[in-house]
Amino acid sequence: MRLSRYFLPVLKENPSEAQIVSHRLMLRAGMIKQQSAGIYAWLPLGFKVLRKLENIVHEEQIRAGHIPMLMPTLQSADLWRESGRYDGYGEEMLRMQDRHGRDMLYSPTAEEMFTDVFRAHVNSYKDLPLTLYQIQWKFRDEIRPRFGVMRGREFYMKDGYNFDLSKEDALHAYNRHLVSYLRTYERMGLQAIPMRADSGPIGGDYTHEFLVLAETGESEVFYDSEITDLSFGDREIDYDSVEQCQAVLEEFTSRYARTDETHDEALFNQIPEERRRTARGIEVGQIFYFGTQYSDAMNAAVQGPDGKPVQIHMGSHGIGVSRLLGAIIEASHDENGIIWPEGVTPFHVGIVNLKQGDEEADAACEALYDSFTAAGLEPLYDDRKERAGGKFATMDLIGLPWRITVGPRGLKNGVVELTSRRTGESEELPPEQAVEKIIKIYANHRVTGL
């Protein structure tokens, strides 16, 4: 993409309404625009990152054997009355009536709709296990929406629902989701710690939240510092293996890590003092097992092996896709702007022409642009007739991991400057070597479009 043809309305000043870093930088980098309290328009750069995150979530869900579909954003209140949650959910639910006076609501979550689809089409244990999921917009009418996409009213969310014949099978689905989430977050450049949590209005006996440590997190968290040394890495897991999934769960949940809602001071004090940590965390996902809570209420049963009806066991599993943008920025920025991890960057490399209109510099930039495009990467070429300082400031603000600077002086020596956004370190290389180095870096990351 050539910056002269792109829509990137960056701001030079910090917006007064932005209270935390991610909100401020998303507004300044031209990623979002507030339309009303807690509701944002996603501008091209923000939408591009949102789609990258969505693609990673889809890939890891499908890898785990889960099946994507799509539900409507509006739901009938009758389903929620059937489950018993309509009156108790609270004022966060946006309720309305259609022109015929039927009670409707804007989906805050979708347990009831997925259970309804399941009971209408699945009748036999032979069709189990089954996990369905969607990535869809949700709405919760927060009393004080703040912090940009971190706590908005409208948000983009992956929500999945497993349907199993027994508690044992459903707990395997729970463990399988924990494994897939660890892979998902690491691909995004995040360390998200699974922590024992409270189930809230969704209900359930087993639940873990995934939290990213950040000073602006809404939750106080308590954990054993050893947990931050863990990494899922490149290991391959057979998602059908109960033993492998259970082993990963035990590895990542055996050390103390809890939110303030479930914190146990006595257990915490059993950890050696030098390993006890208290911090703030940003929730980016949660998994639940709630047994037959919804199948009992909504009569979702299948014929078991003995021919008798069996109430199915369920769980739900969510990832806040839009919230992840804020979490990544909170965890990865400096005083100059965003620092995107390679796995989710909107463009893979920035090209800065120090002397637009110079025949040799223009030709070198075009050659770099074509080389990256041919390799399946997406460069952002700053071809504006703008001073060098302004171009560098824009690149730092939007946070592309790598920048190549092209100017007449370097070209006379046959080199361009390659700069790492994260470290600030630069090196001079012939253009072909700079291209080869960037291609090699991204060979370790699955490159996705949009």
C-alpha positions as CSV (number, residue, x, y, z in Angstrom):
1,M,0.0,0.0,0.0
2,R,1.2,3.5,-0.9
3,L,0.6,5.9,2.0
4,S,-0.4,8.7,-0.4
5,R,-3.4,6.5,-1.4
6,Y,-4.3,5.2,2.0
7,F,-6.7,6.6,4.5
8,L,-4.7,7.1,7.7
9,P,-6.0,10.1,9.6
10,V,-3.2,10.4,12.3
11,L,-3.4,13.0,15.0
12,K,-0.5,15.0,16.2
13,E,-1.9,15.8,19.7
14,N,-3.1,13.5,22.4
15,P,-6.9,13.3,22.5
16,S,-8.2,14.7,25.8
17,E,-10.8,12.0,26.3
18,A,-8.2,9.2,26.2
19,Q,-7.3,8.0,29.7
20,I,-5.0,5.0,28.9
21,V,-2.2,4.4,26.4
22,S,-4.1,2.0,24.0
23,H,-7.1,4.4,23.7
24,R,-4.8,7.3,23.1
25,L,-2.6,5.6,20.5
26,M,-5.5,4.0,18.6
27,L,-7.1,7.4,18.2
28,R,-3.8,9.1,17.3
29,A,-2.8,6.3,14.8
30,G,-6.1,6.7,13.0
31,M,-7.4,3.2,13.9
32,I,-10.7,4.1,15.4
33,K,-13.2,7.0,15.8
34,Q,-15.7,7.2,18.6
35,Q,-19.3,7.4,17.3
36,S,-21.0,7.5,20.7
37,A,-20.1,6.4,24.2
38,G,-18.4,3.0,24.0
39,I,-19.1,2.6,20.3
40,Y,-16.4,3.0,17.6
41,A,-16.0,3.1,13.9
42,W,-13.1,0.9,12.9
43,L,-10.9,2.9,10.4
44,P,-8.8,1.0,7.8
45,L,-5.7,0.5,9.9
46,G,-7.6,-0.6,13.0
47,F,-9.9,-2.8,10.8
48,K,-6.8,-4.4,9.2
49,V,-5.4,-5.5,12.6
50,L,-8.8,-6.6,13.8
51,R,-9.0,-8.9,10.8
52,K,-5.5,-10.3,11.4
53,L,-6.5,-11.2,15.0
54,E,-9.8,-12.7,13.7
55,N,-7.9,-14.9,11.2
56,I,-5.5,-16.2,13.9
57,V,-8.5,-17.1,16.1
58,H,-10.2,-18.9,13.2
59,E,-7.1,-20.8,12.3
60,E,-6.5,-22.0,15.9
61,Q,-10.1,-22.9,16.5
62,I,-10.3,-24.9,13.3
63,R,-7.0,-26.6,14.2
64,A,-8.6,-27.7,17.5
65,G,-11.5,-29.2,15.6
66,H,-14.1,-26.5,16.2
67,I,-16.7,-25.6,13.6
68,P,-17.4,-21.9,12.6
69,M,-20.9,-20.5,12.0
70,L,-22.6,-17.2,12.5
71,M,-25.6,-16.2,14.7
72,P,-27.7,-13.0,14.4
73,T,-26.9,-10.1,16.7
74,L,-30.6,-9.8,17.8
75,Q,-32.1,-12.5,19.9
76,S,-35.6,-13.4,21.0
77,A,-36.2,-12.7,24.7
78,D,-38.2,-16.0,24.8
79,L,-35.0,-18.1,24.6
80,W,-33.6,-16.2,27.6
81,R,-36.9,-16.6,29.5
82,E,-36.6,-20.3,28.8
83,S,-33.1,-20.5,30.3
84,G,-34.1,-18.4,33.2
85,R,-31.6,-15.6,32.5
86,Y,-33.7,-12.9,31.0
87,D,-34.8,-11.2,34.3
88,G,-31.6,-11.8,36.1
89,Y,-29.0,-10.7,33.6
90,G,-29.2,-7.0,34.6
91,E,-29.1,-3.6,32.9
92,E,-26.2,-4.4,30.7
93,M,-28.6,-6.2,28.4
94,L,-30.0,-3.9,25.7
95,R,-33.7,-4.8,25.4
96,M,-36.1,-3.6,22.8
97,Q,-39.3,-4.6,21.0
98,D,-39.9,-5.1,17.3
99,R,-42.9,-3.5,15.5
100,H,-45.1,-6.4,16.5
101,G,-44.4,-5.9,20.2
102,R,-42.1,-8.9,20.5
103,D,-39.4,-8.6,23.2
104,M,-35.9,-8.7,21.6
105,L,-32.4,-8.1,22.9
106,Y,-29.0,-7.3,21.4
107,S,-26.8,-10.3,22.0
108,P,-24.4,-10.0,25.0
109,T,-23.6,-13.7,24.7
110,A,-25.2,-16.6,22.9
111,E,-25.5,-19.8,25.0
112,E,-29.3,-19.9,24.5
113,M,-29.1,-19.5,20.7
114,F,-26.5,-22.2,20.3
115,T,-28.4,-24.5,22.6
116,D,-31.5,-23.9,20.5
117,V,-29.7,-24.7,17.3
118,F,-28.2,-27.9,18.8
119,R,-31.5,-29.2,20.2
120,A,-33.2,-28.6,16.8
121,H,-30.7,-30.7,14.8
122,V,-28.8,-33.1,17.0
123,N,-30.6,-36.1,18.3
124,S,-28.0,-38.9,18.9
125,Y,-24.9,-39.5,20.9
126,K,-23.3,-40.5,17.6
127,D,-23.1,-36.9,16.6
128,L,-21.1,-35.9,19.6
129,P,-18.7,-34.5,20.6
130,L,-19.5,-31.2,18.9
131,T,-18.1,-27.7,19.3
132,L,-19.6,-24.7,17.4
133,Y,-18.3,-21.2,17.5
134,Q,-18.7,-17.8,15.9
135,I,-16.9,-14.4,15.8
136,Q,-19.6,-11.8,16.0
137,W,-20.4,-8.4,17.4
138,K,-21.9,-8.2,20.9
139,F,-23.3,-5.4,23.0
140,R,-23.3,-4.9,26.8
141,D,-24.6,-1.6,28.0
142,E,-21.8,-0.6,30.4
143,I,-22.8,2.1,32.8
144,R,-19.4,3.8,32.4
145,P,-17.8,2.8,29.1
146,R,-14.2,3.9,29.1
147,F,-10.7,3.0,28.0
148,G,-11.6,2.8,24.3
149,V,-12.0,-0.7,23.0
150,M,-10.9,-2.1,26.3
151,R,-14.3,-1.5,27.9
152,G,-16.6,-0.4,25.2
153,R,-20.3,-1.2,24.8
154,E,-20.1,-2.8,21.4
155,F,-17.3,-5.4,20.9
156,Y,-16.2,-8.1,18.6
157,M,-16.0,-11.5,20.2
158,K,-15.3,-15.2,19.5
159,D,-17.7,-17.3,21.5
160,G,-17.7,-21.1,21.2
161,Y,-19.9,-23.8,22.8
162,N,-19.1,-27.5,23.3
163,F,-21.8,-30.2,23.5
164,D,-20.8,-33.5,25.0
165,L,-22.3,-36.7,26.3
166,S,-20.6,-36.7,29.7
167,K,-18.8,-34.5,32.2
168,E,-15.6,-36.3,31.4
169,D,-16.0,-35.4,27.7
170,A,-16.9,-31.8,28.4
171,L,-13.9,-31.4,30.6
172,H,-11.7,-32.6,27.8
173,A,-13.3,-29.9,25.6
174,Y,-12.5,-27.4,28.4
175,N,-8.8,-28.5,28.4
176,R,-8.7,-28.5,24.6
177,H,-9.9,-24.9,24.6
178,L,-7.3,-23.9,27.1
179,V,-4.6,-25.3,24.9
180,S,-5.9,-23.6,21.7
181,Y,-6.1,-20.3,23.5
182,L,-2.5,-20.5,24.7
183,R,-1.5,-21.1,21.1
184,T,-3.7,-18.2,19.9
185,Y,-2.3,-15.7,22.3
186,E,1.3,-16.6,21.7
187,R,0.8,-16.2,17.9
188,M,-0.3,-12.7,18.7
189,G,2.8,-11.9,20.7
190,L,1.0,-12.0,24.0
191,Q,1.6,-13.9,27.2
192,A,-1.9,-14.5,28.5
193,I,-1.9,-16.2,31.9
194,P,-4.8,-18.6,32.7
195,M,-6.2,-17.7,36.1
196,R,-8.9,-19.2,38.3
197,A,-11.9,-16.9,38.0
198,D,-15.5,-16.2,38.9
199,S,-18.1,-17.4,36.5
200,G,-20.4,-14.4,36.7
201,P,-23.8,-14.4,35.0
202,I,-22.8,-17.2,32.6
203,G,-22.5,-19.7,35.5
204,G,-20.5,-22.8,35.8
205,D,-18.2,-24.7,38.2
206,Y,-15.0,-24.6,36.2
207,T,-13.7,-21.4,34.7
208,H,-10.4,-19.7,33.9
209,E,-9.8,-16.2,32.6
210,F,-6.8,-15.4,30.4
211,L,-5.1,-12.1,31.5
212,V,-2.4,-10.0,30.1
213,L,-0.3,-8.2,32.7
214,A,-0.6,-4.4,32.2
215,E,-0.6,-1.4,34.6
216,T,-4.0,-0.3,33.3
217,G,-5.7,-3.7,33.8
218,E,-9.1,-3.6,35.4
219,S,-8.4,-6.6,37.6
220,E,-6.0,-7.0,40.5
221,V,-4.2,-10.4,40.0
222,F,-2.0,-12.5,42.3
223,Y,0.4,-15.1,40.9
224,D,3.5,-17.2,41.3
225,S,6.2,-15.6,39.2
226,E,7.2,-19.0,37.8
227,I,4.2,-18.9,35.6
228,T,5.6,-16.1,33.5
229,D,8.5,-18.4,32.5
230,L,6.1,-20.8,30.8
231,S,5.7,-20.8,27.0
232,F,3.6,-23.0,24.7
233,G,6.3,-22.6,22.0
234,D,6.3,-24.8,18.9
235,R,5.0,-28.0,20.5
236,E,2.4,-30.0,18.5
237,I,-0.6,-31.3,20.4
238,D,-3.0,-33.9,19.4
239,Y,-6.3,-32.3,20.4
240,D,-8.1,-35.6,20.5
241,S,-5.6,-36.8,23.2
242,V,-7.1,-36.4,26.6
243,E,-3.7,-37.0,28.2
244,Q,-1.9,-34.4,26.2
245,C,-4.5,-31.7,26.7
246,Q,-4.7,-32.5,30.4
247,A,-0.9,-32.3,30.7
248,V,-0.8,-28.8,29.2
249,L,-3.7,-27.7,31.5
250,E,-1.8,-28.9,34.6
251,E,1.4,-27.3,33.5
252,F,-0.2,-23.9,33.1
253,T,-2.7,-24.0,36.0
254,S,-0.8,-25.9,38.7
255,R,1.0,-22.7,39.8
256,Y,-1.0,-20.1,41.8
257,A,-2.7,-17.5,39.5
258,R,-6.0,-15.9,40.5
259,T,-8.0,-12.7,40.0
260,D,-9.1,-10.7,43.0
261,E,-12.5,-12.3,42.9
262,T,-11.1,-15.8,43.7
263,H,-7.9,-14.8,45.5
264,D,-7.1,-17.0,48.6
265,E,-4.6,-15.3,50.8
266,A,-3.7,-18.5,52.7
267,L,-2.8,-20.4,49.5
268,F,-0.9,-17.4,48.2
269,N,1.2,-17.2,51.3
270,Q,2.3,-20.8,50.8
271,I,4.3,-19.6,47.8
272,P,7.9,-18.6,48.6
273,E,7.9,-14.9,49.2
274,E,10.3,-14.0,46.5
275,R,7.9,-15.6,43.9
276,R,4.7,-13.8,45.0
277,R,3.5,-11.2,42.6
278,T,0.7,-8.7,42.7
279,A,-0.2,-6.8,39.5
280,R,-3.0,-5.6,37.2
281,G,-4.3,-7.7,34.4
282,I,-6.4,-7.2,31.3
283,E,-8.9,-10.0,30.6
284,V,-8.7,-11.2,27.0
285,G,-10.6,-14.5,27.2
286,Q,-12.5,-16.9,29.4
287,I,-13.5,-20.6,29.3
288,F,-16.4,-22.2,31.3
289,Y,-17.8,-25.6,32.0
290,F,-21.3,-25.4,33.3
291,G,-22.6,-29.0,32.9
292,T,-26.3,-29.5,32.1
293,Q,-27.4,-26.0,33.3
294,Y,-28.7,-24.9,29.8
295,S,-29.6,-28.4,28.5
296,D,-31.8,-28.9,31.6
297,A,-33.5,-25.6,31.3
298,M,-34.0,-25.8,27.5
299,N,-34.5,-29.6,27.2
300,A,-31.5,-30.3,25.0
301,A,-31.1,-34.0,25.2
302,V,-29.8,-36.8,22.8
303,Q,-30.4,-40.5,22.6
304,G,-27.7,-42.3,24.5
305,P,-26.0,-45.6,23.6
306,D,-28.7,-47.4,25.6
307,G,-31.5,-45.7,23.8
308,K,-32.4,-43.5,26.7
309,P,-32.3,-39.6,26.6
310,V,-29.2,-38.0,28.0
311,Q,-29.0,-34.3,28.9
312,I,-25.9,-32.9,27.2
313,H,-23.0,-31.3,29.1
314,M,-21.9,-27.9,27.9
315,G,-19.3,-25.2,28.2
316,S,-18.6,-21.8,26.6
317,H,-15.4,-20.2,25.6
318,G,-14.8,-16.6,24.7
319,I,-12.0,-14.4,23.3
320,G,-12.5,-10.6,23.1
321,V,-11.1,-10.1,19.6
322,S,-11.5,-6.3,19.6
323,R,-10.3,-6.0,23.2
324,L,-7.1,-7.8,22.1
325,L,-6.0,-4.7,20.1
326,G,-6.0,-2.6,23.2
327,A,-4.3,-5.4,25.3
328,I,-1.5,-5.8,22.7
329,I,-0.9,-2.0,22.6
330,E,-0.9,-1.8,26.4
331,A,1.7,-4.5,26.5
332,S,3.8,-3.3,23.6
333,H,4.4,0.4,23.1
334,D,6.9,3.2,23.9
335,E,6.7,7.0,24.2
336,N,6.7,7.3,20.4
337,G,3.8,4.9,19.6
338,I,2.7,1.3,19.1
339,I,5.1,-1.6,18.6
340,W,3.2,-4.4,16.8
341,P,4.4,-8.0,17.2
342,E,5.2,-9.5,13.8
343,G,2.3,-11.9,14.0
344,V,-0.4,-9.2,14.0
345,T,1.2,-6.1,12.4
346,P,-1.1,-4.3,9.8
347,F,1.8,-4.1,7.4
348,H,5.0,-6.1,7.5
349,V,7.5,-3.4,6.7
350,G,7.5,0.3,6.2
351,I,9.4,1.9,3.4
352,V,10.5,5.6,3.9
353,N,11.7,7.6,0.9
354,L,13.8,10.4,2.2
355,K,13.8,12.3,-1.1
356,Q,10.6,11.8,-3.0
357,G,11.1,12.8,-6.6
358,D,14.7,11.8,-6.7
359,E,14.9,9.4,-9.6
360,E,17.3,6.9,-8.0
361,A,15.5,6.9,-4.6
362,D,12.1,6.5,-6.2
363,A,13.3,3.6,-8.3
364,A,14.9,1.9,-5.3
365,C,11.7,2.2,-3.2
366,E,9.6,0.8,-6.1
367,A,12.0,-2.1,-6.4
368,L,11.7,-2.8,-2.6
369,Y,7.9,-2.5,-2.8
370,D,7.7,-5.0,-5.7
371,S,10.1,-7.5,-4.0
372,F,8.1,-7.6,-0.8
373,T,4.8,-7.9,-2.6
374,A,6.1,-10.7,-4.8
375,A,7.2,-12.5,-1.6
376,G,3.6,-12.3,-0.2
377,L,4.3,-9.6,2.3
378,E,2.5,-6.2,2.7
379,P,4.7,-3.2,2.6
380,L,3.6,0.3,3.5
381,Y,5.4,2.8,1.3
382,D,5.5,6.4,2.5
383,D,5.7,8.1,-0.8
384,R,4.3,11.4,0.5
385,K,6.2,14.6,-0.2
386,E,6.7,15.1,3.5
387,R,9.7,16.0,5.6
388,A,11.7,13.1,6.9
389,G,10.9,13.8,10.5
390,G,7.2,13.6,9.8
391,K,7.6,10.3,8.0
392,F,9.6,8.8,10.8
393,A,7.1,10.0,13.4
394,T,4.2,8.4,11.5
395,M,6.0,5.1,11.2
396,D,6.9,5.1,14.9
397,L,3.3,6.0,15.8
398,I,1.6,3.2,13.8
399,G,4.3,0.8,15.0
400,L,5.3,-1.4,12.1
401,P,8.0,-3.8,13.3
402,W,10.5,-3.0,10.6
403,R,11.4,0.1,8.6
404,I,13.6,0.5,5.5
405,T,14.9,4.0,4.9
406,V,16.0,4.9,1.4
407,G,18.0,8.1,0.6
408,P,20.4,9.3,-2.0
409,R,23.4,9.3,0.3
410,G,23.0,5.6,1.2
411,L,22.2,4.6,-2.3
412,K,25.5,6.1,-3.4
413,N,27.1,3.5,-1.2
414,G,24.7,0.8,-2.4
415,V,22.9,0.5,0.9
416,V,19.6,1.2,2.7
417,E,18.9,1.4,6.4
418,L,16.9,-1.4,8.1
419,T,15.5,-0.4,11.6
420,S,13.8,-2.5,14.2
421,R,10.9,-0.7,15.8
422,R,11.2,-2.7,19.0
423,T,14.9,-2.2,19.7
424,G,15.6,1.0,17.7
425,E,18.7,-0.7,16.3
426,S,19.6,0.0,12.6
427,E,22.0,-1.5,10.1
428,E,23.0,-0.6,6.6
429,L,22.5,-3.4,4.0
430,P,22.3,-3.7,0.3
431,P,18.6,-3.5,-0.7
432,E,18.5,-7.2,-1.7
433,Q,19.9,-8.3,1.6
434,A,17.4,-6.1,3.5
435,V,14.5,-7.8,1.6
436,E,16.0,-11.3,2.3
437,K,16.3,-10.5,6.0
438,I,12.7,-9.4,6.4
439,I,11.4,-12.4,4.4
440,K,13.4,-14.7,6.7
441,I,11.9,-13.0,9.8
442,Y,8.4,-13.5,8.6
443,A,9.0,-17.0,7.5
444,N,8.6,-17.8,11.2
445,H,5.2,-16.3,11.3
446,R,2.1,-17.3,9.3
447,V,1.5,-14.4,7.0
448,T,-2.2,-13.5,6.7
449,G,-3.8,-10.9,4.5
450,L,-6.1,-8.0,5.6
